[in-house]
Amino acid sequence: MSTTTSDQRTKRGKQPADQAQQPEPRQAAILRPTKSRRRPVIIALGVALALLGGVGTWWVTTNLTRTVSVMATGVDVARGETITAEDLTTIQLAGGQQVDSVPATDAAEVVGSTALVDLPAGTLITSANTGNAIAVASGESIVGVSLTQAQMPGYPLAAGDQVRVVETPVTQGDPPAETPRSFEATVFTTRFDAETGVWVVDLVVPEREAADIAARASTGRVALVIDATGE
């Protein structure tokens, strides 16, 4: 009996080597969550950018969809001509454009002004292409010459054309033996007088020659020659 009991104690006291050496399980380390730091300046900047983008989008959309009515020419208007109400029309421009133009509400200010350059039909009226009158430089004069169609070139005259006033002999007289006297001039304005059937051409001439040209023009013994057309 004692042998059996001793063997049992020996068996109970002995354990497998792998169970005796097995380490106890370790608990996983628990990391504390990092607290995020809020930066008020960054948040405010983001809100400001969002608001600015919204305002910009609204402004662009509003101005692109809005149109304004401005003045333009409905017919061709030559340089130096006086603009009338019949010469004008209106066109629509997209809003927000930085364009030199005259609003349709100011049409009365355009009527009676002078075309400073040739204005083809559809040209936008601006402060640069219309004004009170074409300036005449110091030392120059304007002389009016009345001419029949026979004394005029067939090519239509326009303001800025370079011309010569040529002295002619009497009607059905002999041609001059020498080169006739002529005077250089620049066309200022032209208009046709339907009652008399003659053209009235205002010419810009040197002041010192104005009297000679006026005297010869009054005799009716002059003709107009085009040397160069104005731009």
Secondary structure, DSSP 8 states (H G I E B T S, - for coil): -HHHHHHHHHHHH---HHHHH------------------HHHHHHHHHHHHHHHHHHHHHHHHHH-EEEEEEESS-B-TT-B--GGGEEEEEEETT------BGGGHHHHTT-EESS-B-TT-B--TTTEES-----TTEEEEEEEE-GGGS-SS---TT-EEEEEE--STT----SS---EEEEEEEEEEEETTTTEEEEEEEEEGGGHHHHHHHHHTT-EEEEEEE---
